[in-house]
Amino acid sequence: MRLRDELPVDHHLATVYRYGAGLCGVVLLVFGALGFADRLSPFDTDGTRIAGMSTNGLLSLVSVLFGLLLLTGAAIGGNVASAVNITIGALFVLSGFVHTFILDRPANILGFGMANVFFSYVMGLLIATFGMYGRVSGKLPHDNPYWRRRHPREAAQESLAARRRQHAPAARQMSGAPALRQGSVASAARSRQ
């Protein structure tokens, strides 16, 4: 089974993935665009302050690229948006860990400050949460396509039981019809005698 077949096109989870990716993509795109508008030096490790965070030209470029990637995922939607959200969210959290250790060192080529580290953690967790919503949980409802994929035997049994319940009234109605006809034929025969 292909990844895109796992989630029905009209499933409500696709909306969560799409809007989550779009919202976070716009935030990153605006932050990067503000850095470009100030014509920042690409490798300035002191970092110029924009929106309360330090930045440089390279961080602006990275922000714009990740913003565009999230917006592309939002445009595609479905499982693609979910996978993009999970991946980028994990990368942001990883970036927060790495930059915690390289603050005030020459390796800090993105000009991160402590506010950037916090933003990276929060944004990463937010993006990943949008991507994992409805996919990663111990108590997914049984109509969730991810639960059905993980529990195919139980899903098949529930589907069969639902079909039987749906067809049971029609079957009872059809099986009752010949009995009614036979009863009406017998009563007609008695009335002739």
Secondary structure as UniProt FT lines:
FT   HELIX           3..5
FT   TURN            9..10
FT   HELIX           12..37
FT   TURN            38..39
FT   TURN            42..43
FT   STRAND          48..50
FT   TURN            51..52
FT   STRAND          53..55
FT   HELIX           57..76
FT   HELIX           78..102
FT   TURN            103..104
FT   TURN            106..107
FT   TURN            109..110
FT   HELIX           114..132
FT   TURN            133..135
FT   TURN            142..143
FT   HELIX           145..150
FT   HELIX           152..192
//
